[in-house]
Amino acid sequence: REHGVDAAEVAGLARPTADPGLVPDPGESAARFRLARWTRAAGDGLPRVLDYRWGRDLLGTDGTSRLSQDLRWGLLSPVEVVTGVLAAEPGPGPGPDSFVAEIAWRDFYAHVLWHDPGSARRATRRAYDLVPWRDDEVAIAAWTGGRTGFPVVDAAMRQLAATGWMHNRARMIVASFLTKDLLVDWRVGEAWFMRHLVDGDPASNNGGWQWAASTGTDAQPYFRVFDPVAQGRRFDPGGVYVRRWVPELAGVPDEYLHAPWTMPDAAQAASRCRIGPDYPAPIVDHRDARRRAIEAFASVRGGQDRHGEPESR
């Protein structure tokens, strides 16, 4: 047990649950096929990478390359991927440039771990090892099980369980929720991801979690906390993502989908989704949880940082 959280114990209880039919085909040939699909025109269309800059954050669309597991397991090299992306017709632009920048993050986090191997188990910003994390087994179980009462969080966690993969925007949302709204140690989430992800990379996973938890290098400031309702409305405006992975919300009108507990009784009856019996009420009040997280981090930093900034949306 380290820092009040036994991440190894959590990981040991986390049996991979992905449906093999939803996992990408393995092997080098399949990986190269995926790269070609990403960088070459199909029919009369343009290469999909050209739309990456605007489409990469939209949860309900197929706007990402799905090459992460191929890079993780060495089926494709970063050089081969970048070469293919920059060769995509009609040439470099916002989409390819944004994608290459994301590939560079993988190298960045690999270098961070190489030069600071202690960050595999400790906060890169050592002061944050003193954050008073909460060892809340009930909250952790709700998060891992996709039963937090926040639809976009639950959809993402269920996608992970079903497919062994999660959209990058969703990874940021659920990581922020665990570490800020629930104030649970980032190592718990890191261990859960490594157990379930088919693309789980020690350096990238650690770097991503420490970014979200504000404990890493070049991390998100601790006073910026993702609002899960605003994130859902912004990046899944039509509710395609939530309705796919949280089918009990399928009949909920768009206006209530990302905050279903605000539905009047009549709307709950009409949508066949009663808050409590059919879908859980939120396990925390986001505003109160955000305030608690900011105070916890500020206590470690001595309150020296600005923390009156608006939260990320």
MARSEMAR-377708 format. One record per residue (C-alpha): residue in three letters; x negated, y, z negated; residue number from 0. Coordinates in Angstrom, 1 decimal, always signed. Layout:
residues N
residu	X	Y	Z	num
ala	X	Y	Z	NUM
...
This chain:
residues 313
residu	X	Y	Z	num
arg	+0.0	+0.0	+0.0	0
glu	-1.6	+3.2	+1.2	1
his	-0.2	+6.7	+0.4	2
gly	+2.9	+5.2	-1.0	3
val	+3.8	+3.4	+2.2	4
asp	+3.0	-0.2	+3.2	5
ala	+2.9	+0.2	+7.0	6
ala	+1.5	-3.3	+7.5	7
glu	+4.5	-4.7	+5.5	8
val	+6.9	-2.7	+7.7	9
ala	+5.2	-3.9	+10.9	10
gly	+5.2	-7.5	+9.6	11
leu	+9.0	-7.4	+9.3	12
ala	+9.4	-5.9	+12.7	13
arg	+9.9	-8.8	+15.1	14
pro	+9.7	-7.7	+18.8	15
thr	+13.2	-7.9	+20.2	16
ala	+12.9	-6.8	+23.8	17
asp	+14.9	-8.6	+26.4	18
pro	+12.4	-10.1	+28.9	19
gly	+14.8	-9.2	+31.7	20
leu	+14.3	-5.5	+30.8	21
val	+10.5	-5.6	+30.6	22
pro	+8.6	-4.6	+33.7	23
asp	+7.2	-7.4	+35.9	24
pro	+3.6	-8.2	+34.7	25
gly	+0.5	-8.4	+36.8	26
glu	-1.7	-6.3	+39.0	27
ser	+0.4	-6.7	+42.1	28
ala	+3.5	-5.5	+40.3	29
ala	+1.6	-2.6	+38.8	30
arg	+0.4	-1.4	+42.2	31
phe	+3.9	-1.7	+43.6	32
arg	+5.1	+0.6	+40.8	33
leu	+2.3	+3.1	+41.6	34
ala	+3.2	+3.0	+45.3	35
arg	+6.9	+3.6	+44.5	36
trp	+5.9	+6.6	+42.4	37
thr	+3.5	+8.2	+44.9	38
arg	+4.9	+7.3	+48.3	39
ala	+8.0	+8.4	+50.1	40
ala	+10.9	+5.9	+50.3	41
gly	+13.0	+6.1	+53.4	42
asp	+13.7	+9.7	+54.2	43
gly	+12.9	+10.9	+50.7	44
leu	+9.8	+12.4	+49.1	45
pro	+7.5	+10.8	+46.5	46
arg	+9.2	+10.7	+43.1	47
val	+6.2	+12.2	+41.5	48
leu	+7.0	+15.5	+43.2	49
asp	+10.0	+15.9	+40.8	50
tyr	+8.1	+15.0	+37.7	51
arg	+7.7	+18.5	+36.3	52
trp	+11.4	+19.2	+36.0	53
gly	+12.7	+15.6	+35.7	54
arg	+10.3	+14.1	+33.1	55
asp	+12.3	+15.3	+30.0	56
leu	+15.7	+14.3	+31.2	57
leu	+16.7	+11.2	+29.3	58
gly	+19.5	+10.0	+31.5	59
thr	+17.5	+9.9	+34.7	60
asp	+14.7	+7.8	+36.2	61
gly	+12.2	+10.7	+36.2	62
thr	+9.0	+9.0	+34.9	63
ser	+6.6	+6.7	+36.5	64
arg	+6.9	+3.7	+34.1	65
leu	+3.1	+3.1	+34.6	66
ser	+2.2	+3.3	+30.9	67
gln	+2.0	-0.4	+30.2	68
asp	-0.1	-0.8	+33.4	69
leu	-2.6	+1.8	+32.1	70
arg	-2.5	+0.3	+28.6	71
trp	-3.4	-3.2	+29.8	72
gly	-5.9	-2.2	+32.5	73
leu	-3.8	-3.3	+35.4	74
leu	-4.3	+0.2	+36.8	75
ser	-7.2	+2.6	+36.0	76
pro	-6.5	+6.2	+35.3	77
val	-8.8	+7.1	+38.3	78
glu	-6.7	+4.9	+40.7	79
val	-3.4	+6.5	+39.4	80
val	-4.7	+10.1	+39.6	81
thr	-6.1	+9.4	+43.1	82
gly	-2.8	+8.1	+44.3	83
val	-0.8	+11.0	+42.7	84
leu	-3.0	+13.7	+44.2	85
ala	-2.8	+12.0	+47.7	86
ala	+1.0	+12.0	+47.6	87
glu	+2.4	+14.0	+50.5	88
pro	+2.8	+17.0	+50.8	89
gly	-0.1	+17.3	+48.4	90
pro	-0.8	+18.8	+44.9	91
gly	+1.9	+20.8	+43.3	92
pro	+3.8	+21.3	+40.0	93
gly	+4.9	+17.7	+39.8	94
pro	+1.6	+16.0	+40.5	95
asp	-0.3	+18.6	+38.5	96
ser	+1.9	+18.0	+35.5	97
phe	+1.6	+14.2	+35.8	98
val	-2.2	+14.4	+35.9	99
ala	-2.2	+16.6	+32.8	100
glu	-0.3	+13.9	+31.0	101
ile	-2.8	+11.2	+32.1	102
ala	-5.5	+13.4	+30.6	103
trp	-3.8	+13.3	+27.2	104
arg	-4.6	+9.5	+27.2	105
asp	-8.3	+10.3	+27.5	106
phe	-8.0	+13.1	+25.0	107
tyr	-6.5	+10.8	+22.3	108
ala	-9.1	+8.1	+23.1	109
his	-11.9	+10.6	+22.5	110
val	-10.3	+11.8	+19.2	111
leu	-10.1	+8.2	+17.9	112
trp	-13.7	+7.5	+19.1	113
his	-15.1	+10.5	+17.4	114
asp	-12.9	+10.2	+14.3	115
pro	-12.1	+6.5	+13.7	116
gly	-10.8	+7.3	+10.3	117
ser	-7.8	+9.0	+11.9	118
ala	-6.5	+5.5	+12.7	119
arg	-5.4	+5.2	+9.0	120
arg	-5.6	+8.8	+7.8	121
ala	-4.4	+12.2	+8.9	122
thr	-6.8	+13.9	+11.3	123
arg	-6.1	+17.1	+9.3	124
arg	-7.2	+15.5	+6.0	125
ala	-5.2	+18.0	+3.8	126
tyr	-2.0	+16.4	+5.1	127
asp	-2.9	+13.1	+3.4	128
leu	-1.4	+14.8	+0.4	129
val	+2.0	+15.4	+1.9	130
pro	+4.6	+13.9	-0.6	131
trp	+6.1	+11.3	+1.8	132
arg	+9.3	+9.6	+0.7	133
asp	+9.3	+5.8	+0.4	134
asp	+13.0	+5.5	+1.4	135
glu	+13.8	+2.0	+2.5	136
val	+17.4	+2.7	+3.3	137
ala	+16.5	+5.7	+5.5	138
ile	+13.8	+3.6	+7.2	139
ala	+16.2	+0.8	+7.9	140
ala	+18.7	+3.2	+9.4	141
trp	+16.0	+4.7	+11.6	142
thr	+14.6	+1.4	+12.8	143
gly	+18.1	+0.0	+13.4	144
gly	+19.4	+3.0	+15.4	145
arg	+22.1	+3.8	+12.7	146
thr	+21.1	+7.3	+11.6	147
gly	+24.3	+9.0	+12.8	148
phe	+22.4	+11.2	+15.2	149
pro	+23.2	+9.8	+18.7	150
val	+20.1	+10.7	+20.6	151
val	+17.9	+9.3	+17.8	152
asp	+19.9	+6.1	+17.7	153
ala	+20.0	+5.7	+21.5	154
ala	+16.2	+6.0	+21.6	155
met	+15.6	+3.4	+18.8	156
arg	+18.0	+1.0	+20.5	157
gln	+16.3	+1.5	+23.8	158
leu	+13.0	+0.5	+22.2	159
ala	+14.5	-2.6	+20.6	160
ala	+16.1	-3.7	+23.9	161
thr	+13.3	-2.9	+26.4	162
gly	+10.0	-2.5	+24.5	163
trp	+9.8	+1.0	+25.9	164
met	+11.0	+4.5	+25.1	165
his	+11.2	+7.7	+27.1	166
asn	+8.5	+10.1	+26.0	167
arg	+10.9	+12.9	+25.1	168
ala	+12.8	+10.4	+23.0	169
arg	+9.5	+9.4	+21.3	170
met	+9.0	+12.9	+20.2	171
ile	+12.6	+13.2	+19.0	172
val	+12.6	+10.1	+16.9	173
ala	+9.1	+10.8	+15.5	174
ser	+10.1	+14.3	+14.4	175
phe	+13.2	+12.9	+12.8	176
leu	+11.3	+10.2	+10.8	177
thr	+8.5	+12.5	+9.6	178
lys	+10.4	+15.7	+9.1	179
asp	+14.1	+15.0	+8.6	180
leu	+13.5	+11.8	+6.6	181
leu	+10.0	+12.9	+5.3	182
val	+8.7	+9.3	+5.9	183
asp	+5.0	+8.7	+6.4	184
trp	+4.1	+8.8	+10.1	185
arg	+2.2	+5.5	+9.7	186
val	+5.5	+3.7	+9.2	187
gly	+6.7	+4.9	+12.6	188
glu	+3.3	+4.2	+14.2	189
ala	+3.3	+0.6	+13.0	190
trp	+6.9	+0.1	+14.2	191
phe	+6.1	+1.4	+17.7	192
met	+2.9	-0.7	+17.9	193
arg	+5.0	-3.8	+17.1	194
his	+7.7	-3.2	+19.7	195
leu	+6.1	-1.2	+22.6	196
val	+4.9	-3.0	+25.6	197
asp	+2.7	+0.0	+26.3	198
gly	+1.5	+0.4	+22.7	199
asp	-2.0	+1.9	+22.8	200
pro	-3.7	+2.5	+19.5	201
ala	-5.2	+5.9	+20.4	202
ser	-2.2	+7.3	+22.3	203
asn	+0.3	+6.0	+19.8	204
asn	-1.7	+7.4	+16.8	205
gly	-2.2	+10.7	+18.6	206
gly	+1.5	+11.0	+19.5	207
trp	+2.7	+10.2	+16.0	208
gln	+0.2	+12.6	+14.4	209
trp	+1.2	+15.3	+16.8	210
ala	+4.9	+14.9	+15.8	211
ala	+4.0	+14.8	+12.1	212
ser	+1.8	+17.9	+12.4	213
thr	-1.1	+16.0	+10.9	214
gly	-3.2	+15.5	+14.0	215
thr	-5.5	+17.6	+16.2	216
asp	-3.7	+20.1	+18.4	217
ala	-0.5	+19.1	+16.7	218
gln	+2.9	+20.7	+16.6	219
pro	+3.0	+23.2	+13.7	220
tyr	+4.8	+21.8	+10.7	221
phe	+7.4	+24.5	+10.6	222
arg	+8.7	+23.5	+14.0	223
val	+11.2	+20.7	+13.5	224
phe	+13.2	+19.2	+16.3	225
asp	+17.0	+19.6	+15.9	226
pro	+18.3	+16.2	+17.1	227
val	+21.6	+17.7	+18.2	228
ala	+20.1	+20.4	+20.2	229
gln	+17.6	+18.0	+21.7	230
gly	+20.4	+15.7	+22.8	231
arg	+22.4	+18.5	+24.3	232
arg	+19.4	+19.9	+26.2	233
phe	+17.9	+16.7	+27.5	234
asp	+21.0	+14.4	+27.8	235
pro	+23.6	+17.0	+28.7	236
gly	+25.9	+14.6	+30.4	237
gly	+25.5	+11.9	+27.8	238
val	+24.4	+9.2	+30.2	239
tyr	+21.5	+8.1	+27.9	240
val	+23.5	+8.1	+24.7	241
arg	+26.5	+6.3	+26.2	242
arg	+24.2	+3.6	+27.7	243
trp	+22.5	+2.7	+24.4	244
val	+25.2	+3.6	+21.9	245
pro	+28.3	+2.1	+23.5	246
glu	+30.5	+2.8	+20.5	247
leu	+30.3	+6.5	+21.6	248
ala	+31.3	+5.8	+25.2	249
gly	+34.7	+7.4	+24.8	250
val	+33.6	+10.4	+22.8	251
pro	+34.1	+13.7	+24.8	252
asp	+31.0	+15.5	+25.9	253
glu	+31.7	+18.4	+23.5	254
tyr	+31.3	+16.1	+20.5	255
leu	+29.0	+13.5	+21.8	256
his	+25.8	+14.7	+20.2	257
ala	+27.5	+15.6	+16.9	258
pro	+30.3	+13.1	+16.7	259
trp	+31.0	+13.8	+13.0	260
thr	+32.4	+17.1	+14.1	261
met	+35.3	+15.4	+15.9	262
pro	+38.8	+16.1	+14.5	263
asp	+40.7	+13.0	+13.4	264
ala	+42.8	+13.0	+16.5	265
ala	+39.8	+13.0	+18.8	266
gln	+38.2	+10.1	+16.8	267
ala	+41.4	+8.1	+17.3	268
ala	+41.6	+8.9	+21.0	269
ser	+38.0	+8.0	+21.6	270
arg	+38.2	+4.8	+19.5	271
cys	+35.2	+6.0	+17.5	272
arg	+35.9	+6.6	+13.8	273
ile	+33.0	+8.1	+11.9	274
gly	+32.1	+5.7	+9.2	275
pro	+33.8	+2.4	+10.4	276
asp	+32.7	+2.6	+14.0	277
tyr	+29.7	+4.9	+14.0	278
pro	+27.8	+6.2	+10.9	279
ala	+27.9	+9.7	+9.6	280
pro	+24.6	+11.5	+9.6	281
ile	+22.2	+10.1	+6.9	282
val	+20.8	+13.6	+6.3	283
asp	+21.9	+17.2	+6.7	284
his	+19.4	+18.5	+9.3	285
arg	+19.2	+22.0	+7.9	286
asp	+18.6	+20.8	+4.4	287
ala	+16.1	+18.2	+5.6	288
arg	+14.2	+20.8	+7.7	289
arg	+13.9	+23.0	+4.7	290
arg	+12.7	+20.1	+2.5	291
ala	+10.0	+19.2	+5.1	292
ile	+8.7	+22.7	+5.4	293
glu	+8.4	+23.1	+1.7	294
ala	+6.6	+19.7	+1.4	295
phe	+4.1	+20.7	+4.0	296
ala	+3.7	+24.2	+2.7	297
ser	+3.0	+22.9	-0.8	298
val	+0.0	+21.1	+0.7	299
arg	-1.3	+24.1	+2.6	300
gly	-0.7	+26.4	-0.3	301
gly	+2.0	+28.2	+1.7	302
gln	-0.6	+30.0	+3.8	303
asp	+1.0	+29.2	+7.1	304
arg	+3.9	+31.1	+8.6	305
his	+7.0	+28.9	+8.2	306
gly	+9.9	+31.2	+9.0	307
glu	+9.7	+30.3	+12.7	308
pro	+12.8	+29.0	+14.5	309
glu	+12.9	+25.3	+14.9	310
ser	+12.2	+23.7	+18.3	311
arg	+15.2	+23.1	+20.4	312
